[in-house]
Amino acid sequence: MTKRMNNTIDKYVGQKIREFRDVKNLDLEVLAEKTGINPKTLQNAENGLQGLDMTDLANLSHVLKVPVDDFFKAIPAMNNGSAEFKDDYDDAGRMVELFVKIENPAVRHDLVSLIRSLGRSLPS
């Protein structure tokens, strides 16, 4: 996936976070406190400047009382509507859904570490 696509995903997910936060009438600082996410990190995510990891999305899902895949639903068609690109979104949503079902915090931590490691090994 190219850098441009990742930024588009981050922006979309950030918009959804802000939308869900507004519906719940939560200040950014309150949501940050309830989720354990640094307020600046959350602000950057809402502005599409920074992506969040699966743990953060799981915590947001829990606090905002929305399914995790709602952060990814209806992502605007990109990459000329490529089915392959849409499959990436679907896979990301399924990954997050499965991730939140992992009850062992050590396993979740190891999985996040593995994904970060794999991401660093990819060409940018």
CYANA upper distance limits for C-alpha pairs under 8 A (distance plus 0.5 A):
  1 MET  CA      5 MET  CA      7.01
  1 MET  CA      6 ASN  CA      7.59
  2 THR  CA      6 ASN  CA      7.07
  2 THR  CA    124 SER  CA      7.84
  3 LYS  CA      7 ASN  CA      6.85
  3 LYS  CA    124 SER  CA      7.50
  4 ARG  CA      8 THR  CA      6.87
  5 MET  CA      9 ILE  CA      6.77
  5 MET  CA     78 MET  CA      8.28
  5 MET  CA     79 ASN  CA      8.44
  6 ASN  CA     10 ASP  CA      6.65
  7 ASN  CA     11 LYS  CA      6.62
  7 ASN  CA     48 GLY  CA      7.29
  7 ASN  CA     49 LEU  CA      7.90
  8 THR  CA     12 TYR  CA      6.69
  8 THR  CA     48 GLY  CA      8.15
  9 ILE  CA     13 VAL  CA      6.58
  9 ILE  CA     75 ILE  CA      8.14
 10 ASP  CA     14 GLY  CA      6.43
 10 ASP  CA     45 ALA  CA      7.37
 10 ASP  CA     48 GLY  CA      5.40
 10 ASP  CA     49 LEU  CA      7.56
 10 ASP  CA     50 GLN  CA      6.94
 10 ASP  CA     51 GLY  CA      5.67
 10 ASP  CA     52 LEU  CA      8.50
 11 LYS  CA     15 GLN  CA      6.66
 11 LYS  CA     45 ALA  CA      7.93
 11 LYS  CA     46 GLU  CA      7.59
 11 LYS  CA     47 ASN  CA      6.87
 11 LYS  CA     48 GLY  CA      4.13
 11 LYS  CA     49 LEU  CA      7.62
 12 TYR  CA     16 LYS  CA      6.84
 12 TYR  CA     48 GLY  CA      7.63
 12 TYR  CA     72 PHE  CA      8.39
 12 TYR  CA     75 ILE  CA      7.30
 13 VAL  CA     17 ILE  CA      6.72
 13 VAL  CA     45 ALA  CA      8.33
 13 VAL  CA     46 GLU  CA      7.98
 13 VAL  CA     48 GLY  CA      8.07
 13 VAL  CA     71 PHE  CA      5.94
 13 VAL  CA     72 PHE  CA      7.01
 14 GLY  CA     18 ARG  CA      6.79
 14 GLY  CA     45 ALA  CA      5.58
 14 GLY  CA     46 GLU  CA      4.21
 14 GLY  CA     47 ASN  CA      6.49
 14 GLY  CA     48 GLY  CA      5.90
 15 GLN  CA     19 GLU  CA      6.55
 15 GLN  CA     46 GLU  CA      6.22
 15 GLN  CA     47 ASN  CA      7.74
 15 GLN  CA     48 GLY  CA      8.08
 16 LYS  CA     20 PHE  CA      6.59
 16 LYS  CA     46 GLU  CA      8.45
 16 LYS  CA     71 PHE  CA      6.27
 17 ILE  CA     21 ARG  CA      6.53
 17 ILE  CA     46 GLU  CA      6.83
 17 ILE  CA     60 LEU  CA      8.45
 17 ILE  CA     71 PHE  CA      7.56
 18 ARG  CA     22 ASP  CA      6.50
 18 ARG  CA     46 GLU  CA      6.40
 19 GLU  CA     23 VAL  CA      6.76
 20 PHE  CA     24 LYS  CA      6.85
 20 PHE  CA     64 LEU  CA      7.20
 21 ARG  CA     25 ASN  CA      6.57
 21 ARG  CA     26 LEU  CA      5.91
 21 ARG  CA     27 ASP  CA      7.94
 21 ARG  CA     28 LEU  CA      8.15
 21 ARG  CA     31 LEU  CA      8.06
 21 ARG  CA     64 LEU  CA      7.37
 22 ASP  CA     26 LEU  CA      6.65
 22 ASP  CA     27 ASP  CA      8.44
 24 LYS  CA     64 LEU  CA      7.61
 26 LEU  CA     30 VAL  CA      6.77
 26 LEU  CA     31 LEU  CA      6.75
 27 ASP  CA     31 LEU  CA      6.81
 28 LEU  CA     32 ALA  CA      6.55
 28 LEU  CA     39 PRO  CA      7.35
 28 LEU  CA     42 LEU  CA      7.98
 28 LEU  CA     43 GLN  CA      7.81
 29 GLU  CA     33 GLU  CA      6.65
 29 GLU  CA     39 PRO  CA      6.32
 30 VAL  CA     34 LYS  CA      6.67
 31 LEU  CA     35 THR  CA      6.58
 31 LEU  CA     63 VAL  CA      8.21
 32 ALA  CA     36 GLY  CA      6.20
 32 ALA  CA     37 ILE  CA      5.39
 32 ALA  CA     38 ASN  CA      6.45
 32 ALA  CA     39 PRO  CA      5.67
 32 ALA  CA     42 LEU  CA      7.17
 33 GLU  CA     37 ILE  CA      7.23
 33 GLU  CA     38 ASN  CA      8.22
 33 GLU  CA     39 PRO  CA      8.23
 34 LYS  CA     63 VAL  CA      7.42
 35 THR  CA     56 ASP  CA      7.87
 35 THR  CA     59 ASN  CA      5.95
 35 THR  CA     60 LEU  CA      6.64
 35 THR  CA     63 VAL  CA      7.24
 37 ILE  CA     41 THR  CA      7.26
 37 ILE  CA     42 LEU  CA      6.92
 37 ILE  CA     56 ASP  CA      7.38
 38 ASN  CA     42 LEU  CA      6.76
 39 PRO  CA     43 GLN  CA      6.57
 40 LYS  CA     44 ASN  CA      6.56
 41 THR  CA     45 ALA  CA      6.61
 41 THR  CA     50 GLN  CA      7.80
 42 LEU  CA     46 GLU  CA      6.66
 43 GLN  CA     47 ASN  CA      6.76
 44 ASN  CA     48 GLY  CA      6.70
 44 ASN  CA     49 LEU  CA      5.52
 44 ASN  CA     50 GLN  CA      5.93
 45 ALA  CA     49 LEU  CA      6.23
 45 ALA  CA     50 GLN  CA      5.25
 45 ALA  CA     51 GLY  CA      6.20
 45 ALA  CA     52 LEU  CA      7.23
 52 LEU  CA     56 ASP  CA      6.49
 52 LEU  CA     57 LEU  CA      7.11
 53 ASP  CA     57 LEU  CA      6.92
 53 ASP  CA    112 VAL  CA      8.11
 54 MET  CA     58 ALA  CA      6.50
 54 MET  CA     96 VAL  CA      6.54
 54 MET  CA     99 PHE  CA      7.73
 54 MET  CA    112 VAL  CA      7.94
 55 THR  CA     59 ASN  CA      6.67
 55 THR  CA    100 VAL  CA      8.20
 55 THR  CA    108 ARG  CA      8.44
 56 ASP  CA     60 LEU  CA      6.61
 57 LEU  CA     61 SER  CA      6.50
 57 LEU  CA     68 VAL  CA      7.26
 57 LEU  CA     96 VAL  CA      8.37
 58 ALA  CA     62 HIS  CA      6.74
 58 ALA  CA     68 VAL  CA      6.92
 58 ALA  CA     96 VAL  CA      7.90
 58 ALA  CA    100 VAL  CA      6.42
 59 ASN  CA     63 VAL  CA      6.70
 60 LEU  CA     64 LEU  CA      6.26
 60 LEU  CA     65 LYS  CA      8.44
 61 SER  CA     65 LYS  CA      6.05
 61 SER  CA     66 VAL  CA      5.59
 61 SER  CA     67 PRO  CA      6.31
 61 SER  CA     68 VAL  CA      5.80
 62 HIS  CA     66 VAL  CA      7.36
 62 HIS  CA     67 PRO  CA      8.44
 66 VAL  CA     70 ASP  CA      7.18
 67 PRO  CA     71 PHE  CA      8.34
 68 VAL  CA     72 PHE  CA      8.31
 68 VAL  CA     93 GLY  CA      7.74
 68 VAL  CA     96 VAL  CA      7.19
 68 VAL  CA     97 GLU  CA      6.80
 69 ASP  CA     73 LYS  CA      6.75
 69 ASP  CA     93 GLY  CA      5.54
 69 ASP  CA     94 ARG  CA      7.94
 69 ASP  CA     96 VAL  CA      7.86
 69 ASP  CA     97 GLU  CA      7.35
 72 PHE  CA     89 TYR  CA      7.39
 72 PHE  CA     93 GLY  CA      6.85
 75 ILE  CA     89 TYR  CA      8.47
 77 ALA  CA     81 GLY  CA      5.65
 77 ALA  CA     82 SER  CA      8.48
 77 ALA  CA     86 LYS  CA      8.07
 78 MET  CA     82 SER  CA      7.66
 78 MET  CA     85 PHE  CA      7.91
 79 ASN  CA     85 PHE  CA      7.25
 81 GLY  CA     85 PHE  CA      7.90
 81 GLY  CA     86 LYS  CA      8.00
 82 SER  CA     86 LYS  CA      7.01
 83 ALA  CA     87 ASP  CA      6.65
 84 GLU  CA     88 ASP  CA      7.00
 85 PHE  CA     89 TYR  CA      7.30
 86 LYS  CA     90 ASP  CA      6.85
 87 ASP  CA     91 ASP  CA      6.45
 88 ASP  CA     92 ALA  CA      6.62
 89 TYR  CA     93 GLY  CA      6.71
 90 ASP  CA     94 ARG  CA      6.73
 91 ASP  CA     95 MET  CA      6.50
 92 ALA  CA     96 VAL  CA      6.76
 93 GLY  CA     97 GLU  CA      6.71
 94 ARG  CA     98 LEU  CA      6.68
 95 MET  CA     99 PHE  CA      6.47
 96 VAL  CA    100 VAL  CA      6.77
 97 GLU  CA    101 LYS  CA      7.38
 98 LEU  CA    102 ILE  CA      7.46
 99 PHE  CA    108 ARG  CA      7.63
102 ILE  CA    107 VAL  CA      7.85
102 ILE  CA    108 ARG  CA      7.01
103 GLU  CA    108 ARG  CA      8.28
104 ASN  CA    108 ARG  CA      6.92
105 PRO  CA    109 HIS  CA      6.55
106 ALA  CA    110 ASP  CA      6.61
107 VAL  CA    111 LEU  CA      6.61
108 ARG  CA    112 VAL  CA      6.77
109 HIS  CA    113 SER  CA      6.69
110 ASP  CA    114 LEU  CA      6.61
111 LEU  CA    115 ILE  CA      6.74
112 VAL  CA    116 ARG  CA      6.64
113 SER  CA    117 SER  CA      6.58
114 LEU  CA    118 LEU  CA      6.65
115 ILE  CA    119 GLY  CA      6.57
116 ARG  CA    120 ARG  CA      6.77
117 SER  CA    121 SER  CA      6.94
118 LEU  CA    122 LEU  CA      7.17
